[in-house]
């Protein structure tokens, strides 16, 4: 079947066959112009292979790496084949990263492997230390900033710089650190309760608006915290841990004590997770007439069985599952000796003989003093 190619005024290539590509001359022309625009000033269409790519990468292979198809609204057409400057810059940066790893050609990889795919193949093999080295250069020496169960390669892909494949983006890593810290503040150490494929950033984006509602229900703002840039999830964790976390508070709402505020914070967390966005609907209940409704009062009404006839229904979907803490299982280390918890030479504290009642003052005396005491004690009193 013949393939017809139409060049539009925007520089895109329209292909009528599902597997067709532009002619070799057109691919060379478009890719050379894009290479020069990307900074490869010595690129020429007359070159045997395109400059900026590993040795052995042909013009058609390079063209496939830097193009994507876009929808054109025609069901009989595969769409427009567009050369993406972003993909080109990414592949050029990936080529430099591969060269730094000592890889200058793709012959060692399966046929059709792209430049970025070659980097992934290198880093996926954790035995060669490539991914650990890349993360160490960015200051990442452990995976504490990621949910439990995240492997080294998966963690790297989460923080990989899209503009420089094979390197870590400092901004993305800081974002994951902040997101995981906010989740861990509520005891969420894994993403098992979230839909499969959810990242820590997406989990935080899901829970942060709910935490804002909880703080609003308590009448607490960021101005009440010493760190006014604290995330809403971390702020909620601070409130639920009062009075132990009182040092992190700048002020408390008027008329609130630390103990009561902690109880209200726990109640607000349960209410919002159950689907109640505010306390306003509870004010219409007959039992709260003329009374200021608190989160604890509202939670007591929700938990009452049988439920009151005028109990307002939730306005949002329940997110109780997402707020459930996921404690981390203790990991056994085989590189350290087990701590000694009991010994055959020393009895445990529960079996040690202690004076009853415990003696507070102990005085050492001699045998002569004991005899003198007995003599004076047993002397007949007349």
Secondary structure, DSSP 8 states (H G I E B T S, - for coil): ----EEE-TTS-EEESSTT----HHHHHHHHHHHHHHTT-TT--TTSSS-TTS-BT--HHHHHHHTEEEE--S-TTS--EEEE-HHHHHHHHHHHHHHHHTT--BSTTS-TT--HHHHHHHHHH-GGG-HHHHHHHHTT--SSTTS-TT--HHHHHHHHB-TTSTTSB-HHHHHHHHHHHHHHHHTTB-S-TTS-TT--HHHHHHHHHHHHHHHHHHHT--GGGBSSTT--HHHHHHHHHTTTTTGGGBS---TT--HHHHHHHHHHHHHHHHHT---SGGGGGSGGGTTS---HHHHHHHHH-SS--TT----SS---TTTTS-B-------SSS-------SSS--GGGS---SS--S------HHHHHHHHHHHSS---
